[in-house]
Amino acid sequence: MSEQLSLLPEYLTAHLQLTLLALLCSTAVSLPAGVAVTRVAWLERPVLGAAAVIQTVPSLALLAVMVPLLAGLGVQSIGFLPAFIGLTLYGVLPILRNTVTGIAGVDPALTEAARAVGMTPWQQLRRVELPLAMPVIVAGLRTATVWTVGVATLSTPVGATSLGNYIFSGLQTRNYASVLVGCATAAALALVLDGLVRCLAADGRGGRKRQAAAAAGVAALYLYAGLTLAATVLPRGDRPVAIGAKTFTEQYILAHLIGGLVEEETGRATTQLQSLGSMVVFDALAAGDVDVYVDYSGTLWANELGRDTAGEDRAAVLAGVADHLRDAHGIVVAATLGFENAYAVAMRAADAEARGVARLSELAPVGPQLAMGGDYEFFSRPEWTAIRDTYGLQLRERRTMDPALMYQAAAEGAVDLISAFTTDGRITAYNLTLLEDDRGAIPPYDAMVLVSARLAREAPDVLAALGRLDGAIDAPAMRRMNLAVDEQGADPAEVAADFLRRLRQARAP
């Protein structure tokens, strides 16, 4: 728990920055738009309709879609900016709708009286309509505040630090203390901000004092968020080497391993960008927003090159991917780590024996009786299409679930099959059997250290340091490291550091 709490200042500060700035901009957009709608009747339907459409988009999808949009504009596509834009858009509807509802609900007799005494439209709005509508507007702001705090936890997959870092990494590594800290802190932050907004609208006895105290609290939070955010964007010498990681244990370990090696060998600072989606991290590498990460030859062969995944030679796939990355994006393969982490279909060992299934070709006759669990991407990937079509596989049910929960789901009988990763130590721990891909539907998946064109050009020392990882990790070693985190509760950073120590000792003269 102490390790988790040591990260709290960084994660909470970043979460506060995102939340407060997004709320400020949502309010700045929504209030004028709401007033305009009450003045120009025909604006109501398109303006509220557009805000409602944005709200119907799942929050994680709204954040993720910012990445390719910003990359297309040539600006930073991961990190604070896409999360900020997505959160701002997500907070518009409750404030906008309540502004319109509040102003429209003002008694017409009062507005008529205001005009009768000679008030201008601006005076009528400022002195009559807005004060009377304020309780309704504040209710919308409170709703937006709680929503924004919650949705901000989903900014981790687009590379923005937040309390979501606790939740995403904790779920993947089965560190429930991390999940608890993230959830509890987010809930506490939502309650504090909601209370401050409520006090800002307080009236009656003691209302002035509560308003003043709340205003001072809000001002202090905005000052802190503004100063700390400015400190992160001001030039500070050499940029840290940004190391990306996808959303599973192996990636966290390898990212820490790479970071430790780079810092030891070059003295350069590094920073971790974890829990990124497959295409998000690749697009960020191509754009230069991520400097280094580990990907797999089969993933890039299918997703980036769009090639058929069936029956391909391992060396040909590796060479083809490396050539394409260099020619199309300037990305350099700094090292091939020495192991494959391929997709595989896993079944409980007892069930596989009882059904007489050892190969995927033997699965088709019983497929309609079985349910299969896959990670977030699997059923939309070319690999699944290749398996389904090559083996004529039809299932009773397909269920998408968190990768950290798939193995437990299979062991407990919630699903019959899962899309396993071949270096995952939980295959043995949960007594699962990998079914042989006897027709070669699944491509090879060599783990490769990819380096952005910018870093390869500007930091040859980093490239040379990473080259020392070539062939340094075999599949059993990677499986042991994964198992140490997933089943023994070890910290990924400690597991990575231990491997680096043993690697140095093995190579010492």
HELIX and SHEET records of a PDB file:
HELIX    1   1 SER A    2  SER A    6  1                                   5    
HELIX    2   2 LEU A    8  ARG A   39  1                                  32    
HELIX    3   3 ALA A   41  LEU A   43  5                                   3    
HELIX    4   4 GLU A   44  THR A   56  1                                  13    
HELIX    5   5 SER A   59  GLY A   72  1                                  14    
HELIX    6   6 PHE A   80  TYR A   90  1                                  11    
HELIX    7   7 VAL A   92  ALA A  104  1                                  13    
HELIX    8   8 PRO A  108  ALA A  116  1                                   9    
HELIX    9   9 PRO A  121  GLN A  124  1                                   4    
HELIX   10  10 LEU A  125  GLU A  129  3                                   5    
HELIX   11  11 LEU A  130  ALA A  152  1                                  23    
HELIX   12  12 THR A  153  VAL A  158  5                                   6    
HELIX   13  13 GLY A  164  THR A  173  1                                  10    
HELIX   14  14 TYR A  176  LEU A  200  1                                  25    
HELIX   15  15 GLY A  207  VAL A  233  1                                  27    
HELIX   16  16 THR A  249  THR A  266  1                                  18    
HELIX   17  17 SER A  278  ALA A  287  1                                  10    
HELIX   18  18 SER A  297  ASN A  303  1                                   7    
HELIX   19  19 ARG A  314  HIS A  329  1                                  16    
HELIX   20  20 ALA A  349  ARG A  355  1                                   7    
HELIX   21  21 LEU A  360  GLU A  362  5                                   3    
HELIX   22  22 ALA A  364  GLN A  369  5                                   6    
HELIX   23  23 PHE A  378  SER A  380  5                                   3    
HELIX   24  24 PRO A  382  TYR A  391  1                                  10    
HELIX   25  25 PRO A  403  ALA A  411  1                                   9    
HELIX   26  26 ARG A  426  ALA A  429  1                                   4    
HELIX   27  27 ALA A  453  GLU A  458  1                                   6    
HELIX   28  28 PRO A  460  GLY A  467  1                                   8    
HELIX   29  29 ALA A  475  ASP A  486  1                                  12    
HELIX   30  30 PRO A  492  ARG A  507  1                                  16    
SHEET    1   A 2 VAL A 241  GLY A 244  0                                        
SHEET    2   A 2 THR A 270  LEU A 273  1                                        
SHEET    1   B 3 VAL A 292  TYR A 296  0                                        
SHEET    2   B 3 ASP A 446  VAL A 451 -1                                        
SHEET    3   B 3 VAL A 332  GLU A 340 -1                                        
SHEET    1   C 5 GLU A 397  THR A 400  0                                        
SHEET    2   C 5 ALA A 371  GLY A 374  1                                        
SHEET    3   C 5 LEU A 417  PHE A 421  1                                        
SHEET    4   C 5 TYR A 343  ARG A 348 -1                                        
SHEET    5   C 5 LEU A 432  LEU A 434 -1                                        
END                                                                             
